[in-house]
Amino acid sequence: MNLRVRRLAIAAPLAELIPVAVLTALLPMLLASGGGTLVYQIMEAQRLALWVGPIGGFVACALGGWWVSRGTSADTERNGLTLGVAVAAFDLALLAVSGAPFGALMVLSAIGRIAGGYVGGWWAGRRNR
């Protein structure tokens, strides 16, 4: 088994932080638009987060899985899957610690992160063959 621990240790926190950074960058633009009341803008920000979090998590895990797995001749899918599982576990742990409500969207988001990591590993393996 050829697990790339150093790259996993770098990519997992980054794959968790990138969607948060994207959302953080989008929020001031949403609030500066001035459309509606402050309560309306907050509701729009929450709706935006429901899309940016899962989609951004999938994309970040796919790119991270590709980066972790590239250059290896074997176990590319396993490296990507390991990254996806690590990021999903970290995401669910943050959710549990924060006391936020746990729902079906969180489960789908975690599955998306795992699938994204696997796709990234698969993609790196396809490019190596």
C-alpha positions, 0 to 999 in steps of 0.5 A: 500500500502506497499511502501518501501521508504528507500530501494527505496531511496538507490536502485535507485541511485545505480541502476543508478550508477552500469552500469556506474561503469561497463562501467568505469571499462571496458573502460581502458581495451578496451583502453589498448588493443591498437587495432587500432587508438585512434579514432577507440578505441573511436568508440569501447567504444561508441559501448560498451556503447550502450550494457552495458548501457541498459543491465546493467540497466536492470540487476541492476534494476532487482536486485534492485527491488528484494532487495527493494521488498524482505521481503514484503508480498504484493505489491512486483511488485509495489515496483519493478515497482516503482524502475524501473520508478524512475531509468528510470526517473533519467536516462532520466533527466540526459540525458536531462540535459547533452544535449545528443541526444535522440533516440530510444535506450534511450527509450528502455533503459528506458523501460528496466529499468522499466521492470527490476524493475518489474521483480525483484519485481515479483521475490521477490514475487514469493520467498515469496509465 
